[in-house]
């Protein structure tokens, strides 16, 4: 028998090289990518041998969470038997503490300014009508002052109102008004609640994504001190509600990913040494069973679309993401043709558990409008089919459905034709660098009034500016580049997930260059920007096994960056919350001319 030369071992941590002379080596262009940091997948033949020589397949399908050094628990005098319990406590105590801080920031003086700021003039009143009668009303002009002075004396209009956004966000805002009245605190209450809960969710999402409680809490803390997220949490607009449901769907899909991969790992064979091994037959044919969290994601995305239509775009992005995760799981388990297996076994169930569920949820969100009278005394255009669509080819459909479809076409025409100029409109190209924030509220109080110091040399400036924390967003630009590099060259699924979610919130707006759009729409992707920064900071801290010097330098750099972001947030706090500032102090915070 002819002997073959044994290839030299690969460097520590590097994937093994393919045997010399194999005709299925990566092409030259792929090998050249290694100069840019590309790391090829560990070499293994297709089928049952895939992954041979690597770690236990279970740890690759469901990686364990990072564990603190036993020295940490010993320092606090905890015996080994309670380490696991304390680890579980910390995994919730950390996120809850971060969320508590975020809640204080969002609820303190929530009713200030006592004014109807920016688009609250639409959504606060629409929410009040929706919670009272199930659909929006047509309010008289200049009614805002009467509402602020004595909301109890303002009657609910009888005529239906023409609105261009679905009702879920208004139901949510109206819930706060139902509990606390038709006041600034009432109509801002629920956005503050969702803003706080979104910080808690991001801590847990980051923990699951990075397998690190520290990095998860860091991502949540960054979201807690982002100016745009803070302002949107303290304002009765729809975009914070949209962000919440999109983030909830992202978290549900992450849970589904872990549960599905664990189920796949349980089905794989175990060798004599107790290691889970890949198996081509199981990997390509196993059904992944009941997946309630993917259905939950479909419900959340339906609620997101029921707030703003952007939710349907996110549904498309996340739908592709979840089936790619299934293909990756099957490949890791040993499938020789993972994408073909995914198409056969997973694509249809993924579609059924998300798209129809989201659509049904969306239609159900219109129930207040649907069940309103169709005799002209109900919701806007509720009686359209009864008046204008008798005897048509679609007359077999319920009248409410035809009326709703017509209403939706009217709304779509409005959105695509919205090109009128606005002082604070901006282009999505400028969002990441904070090119043009939106001023929600501005007044110039005299010295000694509305918080303006009596010693001020002149009038003060009091503003609520929807502006992201600058250092966080500018660091986020570098973090986004790092995430894209990590995804493309290292095929890091975590980076791909962050890039997908961020792209779902940003990229669609580039199709509407002529439409009037605003920077505050970017709040939908702020959580994923924070995840990107947390991932970059994790890289700064260094991988496991780094030298003490490397760890120390990384910790210093990461700590300085985080402290600068927190300082930056504190510095801009007055213009996030409408506190009165001497004019010179206000001007000092206008770092760019386009912020004025």
C-alpha positions in Angstrom: 0.0 0.0 0.0 1.3 3.4 -0.9 1.8 5.8 2.0 0.7 9.4 1.8 2.5 12.3 3.5 0.8 13.6 6.6 0.1 17.3 6.3 1.7 19.5 9.0 -0.6 20.5 11.9 -2.3 23.8 11.6 -1.4 26.7 13.9 -3.3 26.9 17.2 -6.8 28.2 16.7 -6.6 28.0 12.9 -8.8 25.7 10.8 -7.0 22.7 9.4 -5.7 22.9 5.8 -7.1 20.7 3.1 -5.0 17.7 2.2 -2.5 18.4 -0.6 -3.6 17.5 -4.1 -7.4 17.5 -3.5 -9.3 18.7 -6.5 -11.9 20.4 -4.4 -9.7 23.0 -2.8 -11.1 26.5 -2.6 -10.5 28.6 -5.7 -7.6 30.9 -5.9 -9.7 34.1 -5.4 -11.1 32.6 -2.2 -7.6 31.8 -0.9 -6.5 35.3 -1.6 -9.2 36.7 0.7 -7.2 35.3 3.6 -5.0 38.4 3.3 -8.0 40.4 4.5 -8.8 38.2 7.4 -10.9 35.6 5.7 -11.0 32.3 7.6 -12.1 29.3 5.6 -14.4 26.7 7.1 -12.7 23.8 8.8 -11.8 21.3 6.1 -14.1 18.2 6.0 -15.7 16.1 3.4 -19.4 16.3 2.8 -21.6 13.9 4.6 -21.1 11.9 7.7 -17.5 13.0 8.0 -18.3 16.7 8.1 -16.8 18.3 11.1 -14.5 15.4 11.8 -11.6 16.3 14.0 -13.3 19.4 15.4 -15.0 20.0 18.7 -18.2 18.3 19.8 -20.9 19.3 17.3 -23.3 20.1 20.2 -21.1 22.9 21.3 -21.1 24.3 17.8 -24.8 24.0 17.4 -25.6 25.5 20.9 -22.4 27.2 22.2 -22.3 27.5 26.0 -22.5 30.8 27.8 -19.3 32.4 29.0 -18.7 31.6 32.6 -16.9 33.8 35.1 -13.7 32.5 36.6 -14.3 30.4 39.7 -11.9 32.9 41.5 -14.7 35.5 41.2 -17.2 33.3 43.2 -14.5 32.3 45.7 -13.7 36.0 46.3 -17.3 36.4 47.5 -17.0 33.3 49.6 -19.6 31.3 47.6 -19.3 27.5 47.6 -19.1 25.7 44.3 -22.5 24.2 44.6 -24.2 27.6 44.4 -22.1 29.0 41.5 -24.7 27.9 38.9 -27.6 29.5 40.9 -25.8 32.8 41.2 -24.9 32.8 37.5 -28.6 32.5 36.7 -29.4 35.3 39.2 -26.8 37.6 37.7 -28.0 36.8 34.1 -31.3 38.5 35.1 -30.1 40.9 37.8 -27.8 42.7 35.5 -30.4 43.4 32.7 -33.0 44.4 35.3 -30.6 46.9 36.9 -29.8 48.4 33.5 -33.5 48.6 32.7 -34.2 50.3 36.0 -31.7 53.0 35.2 -33.2 53.4 31.7 -36.7 53.6 33.2 -35.6 56.4 35.6 -34.2 58.3 32.7 -37.3 57.9 30.6 -39.9 58.6 33.3 -38.3 61.6 35.2 -40.4 64.7 34.3 -42.1 62.7 31.6 -44.9 65.3 31.4 -42.4 68.1 30.5 -42.6 70.0 28.3 -46.3 70.4 28.9 -47.1 70.9 25.3 -48.1 69.0 22.2 -44.7 68.5 20.6 -44.1 67.8 16.9 -46.3 65.0 15.6 -47.9 64.4 18.9 -50.5 66.7 17.5 -51.7 63.8 15.3 -51.0 60.7 17.4 -52.1 61.8 20.8 -55.5 62.8 19.5 -55.8 59.8 17.2 -55.0 57.6 20.1 -57.6 59.2 22.3 -60.3 58.7 19.7 -59.2 55.1 19.0 -59.3 54.1 22.6 -62.7 55.8 23.0 -64.5 54.6 19.9 -62.2 52.2 18.0 -61.2 54.5 15.1 -59.7 57.9 14.6 -61.7 61.2 14.5 -61.4 64.4 12.6 -60.3 67.0 15.1 -60.8 70.8 14.7 -57.8 72.9 14.1 -56.1 74.7 17.0 -57.7 72.3 19.5 -54.3 71.5 21.1 -54.4 74.5 23.5 -57.9 73.5 24.7 -56.7 70.0 25.4 -53.7 71.2 27.4 -55.8 73.7 29.4 -58.8 71.4 30.2 -58.9 68.0 28.4 -62.1 67.1 30.1 -64.0 69.9 28.4 -62.9 68.8 24.9 -65.6 66.7 23.2 -64.8 63.8 21.0 -65.5 64.7 17.3 -68.1 62.6 15.6 -66.7 62.8 12.1 -64.1 60.0 11.2 -60.6 61.1 10.5 -58.4 60.2 7.5 -55.1 58.7 8.8 -52.2 57.3 7.0 -50.9 54.8 9.5 -52.4 51.6 10.8 -53.9 51.6 14.3 -51.7 49.5 16.6 -49.4 52.3 17.7 -52.4 54.5 18.5 -54.0 51.7 20.5 -50.7 51.5 22.5 -50.5 55.2 23.1 -54.2 55.3 23.9 -53.7 52.7 26.6 -51.6 55.3 28.6 -54.3 57.9 28.0 -56.9 55.5 29.3 -54.9 55.0 32.5 -53.6 58.6 33.1 -55.8 60.9 31.1 -55.7 63.0 28.0 -52.5 64.7 29.2 -48.8 64.9 28.1 -47.9 62.3 30.7 -50.8 60.1 29.7 -50.0 60.0 26.0 -46.2 59.5 26.6 -46.6 56.9 29.3 -46.7 53.8 27.1 -43.8 54.8 24.8 -41.7 55.3 28.0 -42.8 51.8 29.2 -41.9 50.2 25.8 -38.6 52.2 25.7 -37.7 50.8 29.1 -38.7 47.3 28.2 -36.7 47.4 25.0 -33.6 48.1 27.0 -34.3 45.0 29.1 -35.0 43.0 26.0 -31.8 44.1 24.4 -29.7 43.1 27.4 -31.2 39.6 27.2 -30.9 39.5 23.4 -27.3 40.6 23.6 -26.6 37.9 26.2 -28.1 35.2 24.0 -26.3 36.5 20.9 -22.8 36.9 22.4 -23.2 34.2 25.1 -22.0 36.9 27.5 -24.0 38.6 30.2 -21.5 41.4 30.3 -21.8 42.2 26.6 -25.5 41.8 26.7 -25.8 44.3 29.5 -23.4 46.6 27.7 -25.6 46.7 24.6 -28.6 47.5 26.8 -26.7 50.2 28.6 -25.7 51.8 25.3 -29.3 51.8 24.3 -30.3 53.4 27.6 -28.0 56.3 27.0 -28.8 56.9 23.3 -30.3 60.3 22.9 -32.6 59.4 20.0 -34.0 56.4 21.8 -34.5 58.5 25.0 -36.4 61.3 23.1 -38.6 58.8 21.2 -39.3 57.0 24.5 -40.5 60.3 25.9 -42.7 61.4 22.9 -46.0 60.0 21.7 -44.9 59.0 18.2 -45.3 55.6 16.4 -41.7 54.8 15.6 -40.7 53.7 19.2 -43.7 51.3 19.2 -42.5 50.0 15.8 -39.0 49.5 17.2 -40.3 47.6 20.2 -42.2 45.0 18.2 -39.4 44.5 15.7 -36.9 44.0 18.5 -39.3 41.5 20.2 -39.5 39.6 16.9 -35.7 39.5 16.6 -35.5 38.2 20.2 -38.1 35.5 19.5 -36.2 34.3 16.4 -33.0 34.1 18.4 -34.8 31.9 21.0 -36.2 29.8 18.2 -32.7 29.4 16.7 -31.3 28.1 20.0 -34.2 25.7 20.6 -34.1 24.3 17.1 -30.4 23.7 17.1 -30.6 22.0 20.5 -33.3 19.7 19.1 -31.1 18.9 16.2 -28.2 18.2 18.5 -30.3 15.9 20.6 -31.1 13.8 17.5 -27.4 13.3 16.5 -25.4 10.2 17.4 -22.9 10.3 20.3 -19.6 8.5 20.1 -17.9 6.3 22.7 -16.2 9.4 24.2 -19.5 11.1 24.7 -19.1 13.6 21.9 -22.0 14.5 19.6 -21.0 13.6 16.0 -22.5 14.8 12.7 -24.8 12.6 10.7 -25.7 13.4 7.1 -29.1 11.5 7.1 -30.3 13.1 10.3 -29.1 16.5 9.3 -30.9 16.4 6.0 -34.2 14.7 6.9 -35.0 15.6 10.5 -38.1 17.6 11.0 -37.6 20.4 13.4 -41.0 20.2 14.9 -43.3 22.7 16.6 -41.7 26.2 16.7 -43.9 28.5 18.9 -41.3 31.3 19.1 -41.3 31.7 15.3 -45.0 32.0 15.4 -44.6 34.6 18.2 -42.2 36.5 15.9 -44.9 36.4 13.2 -47.3 38.0 15.7 -44.8 40.7 16.7 -44.1 41.5 13.0 -47.8 41.7 12.3 -48.1 44.2 15.2 -45.1 46.1 13.8 -46.7 46.3 10.4 -49.9 47.3 12.2 -48.0 50.3 13.6 -46.2 51.3 10.4 -45.9 49.4 7.1 -42.2 49.2 7.6 -42.9 46.1 9.6 -43.7 44.1 6.4 -40.2 45.0 5.0 -38.7 43.7 8.3 -40.8 40.6 7.9 -39.1 39.9 4.5 -35.6 40.4 6.0 -36.2 38.3 9.0 -37.9 35.6 7.0 -34.8 35.1 4.9 -32.6 35.3 8.0 -34.4 32.5 9.9 -34.3 30.0 7.0 -30.6 30.7 6.5 -30.1 29.9 10.2 -31.9 26.6 9.5 -29.6 25.8 6.6 -26.6 26.7 8.8 -27.8 24.4 11.5 -28.2 21.5 9.1 -24.7 22.1 7.6 -23.2 22.1 11.1 -25.0 18.9 11.9 -23.4 17.2 8.8 -25.8 17.9 5.8 -24.0 17.6 2.5 -26.6 19.8 0.8 -27.9 22.0 3.6 -29.7 24.5 1.5 -31.5 21.9 -0.5 -32.5 20.3 2.8 -33.7 23.6 4.2 -35.8 24.2 1.1 -37.4 20.7 1.4 -37.9 20.7 5.2 -37.9 24.3 6.6 -38.9 26.9 4.0 -42.6 26.2 3.8 -43.1 25.9 7.6 -41.1 29.1 8.1 -43.4 30.9 5.6 -46.6 29.6 7.2 -45.5 30.4 10.7 -44.5 34.0 9.9 -46.2 35.5 6.8 -49.8 34.4 7.2 -49.6 34.9 11.0 -48.3 38.5 10.5 -51.0 39.2 7.9 -53.8 37.9 10.1 -52.4 39.9 13.0 -52.3 43.0 10.9 -55.9 42.7 9.7 -57.0 41.9 13.3 -55.4 45.1 14.4 -58.1 47.0 12.3 -60.9 45.4 14.3 -62.0 48.7 15.8 -62.4 50.1 12.3 -63.9 46.9 10.9 -66.6 46.6 13.6 -67.5 50.3 13.3 -70.8 51.2 11.5 -70.8 51.0 7.7 -73.5 53.6 7.3 -71.2 56.6 7.2 -71.0 56.9 10.9 -68.0 54.6 11.4 -64.4 54.7 10.5 -63.1 56.7 7.5 -64.1 54.9 4.2 -65.7 52.1 6.2 -68.8 52.4 3.9 -66.8 52.7 0.7 -67.7 49.2 -0.7 -71.4 49.6 0.2 -71.5 52.9 -1.8 -69.1 52.3 -4.7 -68.3 48.6 -5.2 -71.6 46.8 -5.7 -71.6 44.1 -8.4 -67.8 44.2 -9.0 -65.8 41.1 -9.7 -64.8 41.0 -6.1 -68.3 41.4 -4.6 -68.0 37.9 -3.2 -65.5 39.3 -0.6 -66.9 40.9 2.6 -67.6 44.6 2.2 -65.3 45.5 5.1 -62.4 43.7 3.4 -63.0 45.6 0.1 -63.3 48.9 1.9 -60.1 48.2 3.8 -58.3 47.3 0.7 -59.4 50.6 -1.0 -58.4 52.5 2.1 -54.9 50.9 2.0 -54.5 51.8 -1.7 -55.4 55.4 -0.9 -52.8 55.5 1.9 -50.1 54.0 -0.3 -50.7 56.7 -2.9 -50.3 59.3 -0.2 -47.0 57.8 1.1 -45.3 57.5 -2.2 -46.4 60.9 -3.3 -45.3 62.7 -0.1 -42.6 65.0 -1.5 -43.5 68.3 0.0 -40.5 70.0 1.7 -40.0 70.1 5.4 -37.5 72.1 7.5 -36.2 68.9 9.2 -36.3 66.4 6.4 -33.2 64.4 5.8 -31.7 61.8 3.5 -30.9 58.3 4.9 -27.3 58.7 3.7 -26.9 61.2 6.5 -28.5 59.3 9.3 -25.6 57.3 10.7 -23.5 60.5 11.0 -26.4 62.5 12.5 -26.5 64.9 9.6 -29.9 66.4 10.3 -31.8 65.7 13.6 -35.3 66.8 14.2 -36.4 69.6 16.7 -39.6 68.5 18.4 -40.0 71.5 20.6 -38.3 74.9 21.0 -39.0 78.1 22.9 -37.0 81.0 24.3 -38.1 81.7 27.9 -37.2 85.0 29.5 -34.8 85.0 32.5 -36.6 83.8 35.6 -39.3 81.9 33.7 -39.7 78.2 32.6 -36.4 77.2 34.2 -34.3 80.0 32.7 -31.9 81.3 35.4 -32.8 84.7 36.7 -29.2 85.7 36.3 -29.1 84.8 32.6 -27.8 87.6 30.4 -30.7 87.2 28.0 -33.3 84.7 26.8 -32.6 81.0 27.3 -33.1 78.1 24.8 -35.4 75.3 25.7 -35.4 72.4 23.1 -36.3 68.8 22.6 -33.9 67.6 19.9 -34.3 64.1 18.4 -30.5 63.5 18.2 -28.6 60.3 18.8 -25.8 60.4 21.3 -23.1 61.6 18.9 -20.1 59.6 20.1 -22.2 56.4 20.2 -23.4 56.9 16.7 -20.0 57.8 15.3 -18.5 54.8 17.1 -21.4 52.9 15.6 -20.2 53.7 12.1 -16.9 52.0 12.8 -18.7 49.2 14.5 -20.8 48.6 11.5 -17.7 48.3 9.3 -16.3 45.8 11.8 -19.6 43.8 11.8 -19.7 43.7 8.0 -16.0 42.6 7.9 -16.7 40.0 10.6 -19.7 38.7 8.6 -18.1 38.6 5.2 -14.6 37.4 6.0 -15.2 35.4 9.2 -18.8 34.2 8.4 -19.8 35.1 12.0 -23.5 34.5 12.1 -23.9 37.0 15.0 -22.5 39.8 12.8 -24.8 38.7 10.0 -27.8 38.9 12.2 -26.9 42.4 13.4 -26.3 43.5 9.8 -29.6 42.0 8.6 -31.6 43.7 11.4 -29.9 47.0 10.9 -30.3 46.8 7.1 -34.0 46.1 7.5 -34.4 49.4 9.3 -32.2 51.5 7.1 -31.8 50.2 3.5 -35.5 50.4 2.4 -35.5 54.2 2.8 -32.9 54.5 0.0 -35.7 53.6 -2.4 -37.5 56.8 -1.5 -34.9 59.5 -2.2 -37.7 62.0 -3.3 -40.0 61.3 -0.4 -40.1 63.5 2.7 -38.4 61.4 5.4 -36.9 62.2 8.8 -34.0 61.1 10.9 -36.2 59.8 13.8 -37.2 56.9 11.6 -33.8 55.5 12.5 -34.9 54.6 16.0 -36.0 51.3 14.5 -32.4 50.2 14.0 -30.8 51.8 17.0 -30.8 48.6 19.1 -28.7 46.8 16.4 -26.3 49.7 16.3 -25.8 49.2 20.0 -25.3 45.5 19.5 -22.6 46.3 16.8 -20.8 48.7 19.2 -21.0 46.0 22.0 -19.5 43.4 19.6 -16.7 45.8 18.6 -16.0 46.5 22.3 -15.9 42.7 22.9 -13.2 42.5 20.2 -11.3 45.3 21.9 -11.3 43.4 25.1 -9.6 40.5 23.3 -10.5 36.9 22.7 -10.2 34.1 25.3 -6.6 33.2 26.0 -5.2 36.7 25.4 -2.2 37.8 27.3 -2.6 40.0 30.4 -1.1 42.9 28.6 -3.5 42.5 25.7 -6.5 42.3 28.1 -5.4 45.3 30.1 -4.9 47.5 27.0 -8.2 46.4 25.6 -10.0 47.0 28.8 -8.6 50.5 29.0 -9.6 51.3 25.4 -13.1 49.9 25.8 -13.6 51.6 29.2 -12.6 55.0 27.8 -14.9 54.6 24.9 -17.9 53.7 27.1 -17.2 56.5 29.6 -17.0 59.0 26.7 -20.3 57.9 25.4 -21.9 58.2 28.8 -20.4 61.6 29.3 -21.6 62.7 25.9 -25.1 61.6 26.8 -25.0 63.6 30.1 -23.7 66.6 28.2 -26.6 66.5 25.8 -29.3 65.6 28.4 -30.7 69.2 28.6 -31.6 69.2 24.9 -33.1 65.8 25.0 -35.5 66.7 27.8 -36.3 70.3 27.1 -34.4 71.9 30.0 -33.7 75.6 29.8 -30.1 76.5 28.9 -28.4 79.9 28.6 -28.1 80.7 25.0 -24.3 80.2 25.0 -24.6 76.8 26.5 -27.2 75.8 23.9 -25.0 77.0 21.1 -22.1 75.0 22.5 -24.1 71.8 22.0 -24.9 72.6 18.4 -21.7 70.8 17.1 -22.8 70.8 13.5 -24.5 73.7 11.6 -27.1 71.3 10.4 -28.3 70.6 13.9 -29.8 74.1 14.2 
